[in-house]
Amino acid sequence: MTENKFNDFVDIVKRLRKECPWDREQTNDSIKAATIEEAYEVVEAIEKKNYDELKNELGDLLLHVAFHTIIASENNDFTIDDVIDSIREKLIRRHPHVFGEVKVSGSEEVKKNWEEIKMTEGRDSLLDGVPEMLPALQRAHRLQEKAAKVGFDWEKKEDVWKKVIEEIEEMHEIEKIKSNTLTDESDEELFNKLEDEFGDVFFALVNYSRFLGINPENALRRTNAKFIKRFGYVEDKIKSLGKKLSESDLEEMDKYWEESKKLV
C-alpha cells in the first residue's frame, strides 16, 4: 500500500466519522466486539484458504484499526502516526538480531530474546500481555508457552500424560463425592470443586497438546467443524424421510451418525 492510498483510506474513515450518523455515535467500547468478530473472520478465511475473502476481511480489520485510532485522536489520546511509530519502534527494539549486533542461532533463541526484551518494557510478570479476553483454551496455551520459554515446563511428554490422567481421576473423585448424599459439603461447594477439577483437566490437556506440537484452539475448531458436517448429514437423512429431528429417536440418529463418519 502506497502512502497516498493509506492516507486516502484514513480520510474516508474520518469523513464517515463526521458525516454518517451511525459512525459518529460509535466509541472504542461500542465497536470492540465487532473488532473481535472481524479478527475471527480473518482466521476463518485463512483456514478455508479463501484468499479473496482474506483480502476483504483484512480490509475490514484495517478499517477497525483506523476507526479506533480516529476515535482516540478525537479524545486527544493518540493519532494514527502514534500507532505507526509505536509498532515501528517495538519491531526494531524486539529484533536486535536484525537491526542491531545481536547474534542468534535460530528461531528458539529469537523467541527467548523477545520475552526478555518485553520484560524490560515495564512488565511486572512474564505472563503480562496475554489478553484476558482470549478464548480460555487459547489463553491457557499462550500462558504455558510463555512459562516454558524460561524453563518452567515438563521435561518428558510421558509425565505430562500422567498428569492428564491424574487430573481426570481427581475430577472423577469429586464427581463421585458430589453424588454421595451423605457428604456434609454443600452442593455449591462441590460444584465449584468439580468445576475447578474440570478446568485442571483442560489445562493438563493443553499442556500435552504443546508436547505434540498441536495448537488446541485449532484442533477444537476442526473438531467443531467436523461435528457440524456430520450432524448436518444426520439432519439431511432424517429430512429425506419426511421427518423432523424431534420425530426421530437416538438409535436412528446414531445410525446415520455412524454413516457420516465414513464420509466426513
Beta strands, then each sheet from edge to edge (+ up, - down):
end
